[in-house]
């Protein structure tokens, strides 16, 4: 497959996932709790905040470590050939 085609395919997949997860976590989940009359407590808000920060930390680690590992693997493959 042409690298540009693969890149476009992956970009579309990532965009769908990003939009889907945004809809789920920002609109759908809190919206359902709002419509059902759920009473937000301080402990629930803290938990939701910790979950969001944990998600950001894990995403940041993946964004930083993934390309570095890919670069090291490609460099290692080039050196062995």
C-alpha positions in Angstrom: 0.0 0.0 0.0 1.2 3.5 -0.8 2.4 5.3 2.4 0.2 8.3 1.6 -2.9 6.1 1.3 -2.0 4.3 4.6 -1.5 7.7 6.3 -4.9 8.9 5.1 -6.6 5.7 6.2 -5.0 6.0 9.7 -5.9 9.6 9.9 -9.5 8.9 9.2 -9.5 6.1 11.8 -8.0 8.3 14.5 -10.4 11.1 13.7 -13.4 8.7 14.1 -12.1 7.5 17.4 -11.4 11.0 18.7 -14.8 12.2 17.8 -16.5 9.1 19.2 -14.7 9.2 22.5 -15.3 13.0 22.8 -19.0 12.4 22.2 -19.1 9.6 24.7 -17.1 11.2 27.5 -18.1 14.9 27.1 -21.7 14.7 26.0 -23.3 11.3 26.3 -22.2 10.1 29.8 -22.6 13.4 31.6 -25.8 14.1 29.7 -27.4 10.9 30.8 -26.6 11.6 34.4 -28.0 15.1 34.1 -31.2 13.9 32.5 -31.8 11.3 35.2 -31.3 13.9 38.0 -28.1 12.4 39.4 -26.8 14.6 42.2 -23.1 15.3 41.7 -21.1 14.9 44.9 -17.7 16.3 45.6 -16.2 12.8 45.8 -17.7 11.9 42.4 -16.3 15.2 40.9 -12.9 14.4 42.3 -13.0 10.9 40.9 -14.0 12.2 37.5 -11.2 14.8 37.6 -8.7 12.1 38.6 -9.9 9.9 35.7 -9.5 12.8 33.3 -5.9 13.6 34.5 -5.0 9.9 34.4 -6.3 9.7 30.8 -4.2 12.8 29.9 -1.1 11.3 31.5 -1.5 8.0 29.8 -2.2 9.7 26.4 0.9 11.9 26.9 3.1 8.9 27.6 1.8 7.1 24.5 2.3 10.2 22.4 5.9 10.6 23.5 7.1 7.0 23.9 5.4 5.5 20.7 7.3 7.5 18.1 10.6 7.1 20.0 10.1 3.3 20.1 9.3 3.3 16.4 12.4 5.4 15.6 14.6 3.1 17.6 13.1 0.0 16.0 13.6 1.4 12.5 17.1 2.5 13.3 17.9 -1.0 14.7 16.4 -2.6 11.5 18.5 -0.4 9.2 21.7 -1.2 11.2 21.2 -4.9 10.9 20.6 -4.9 7.2 
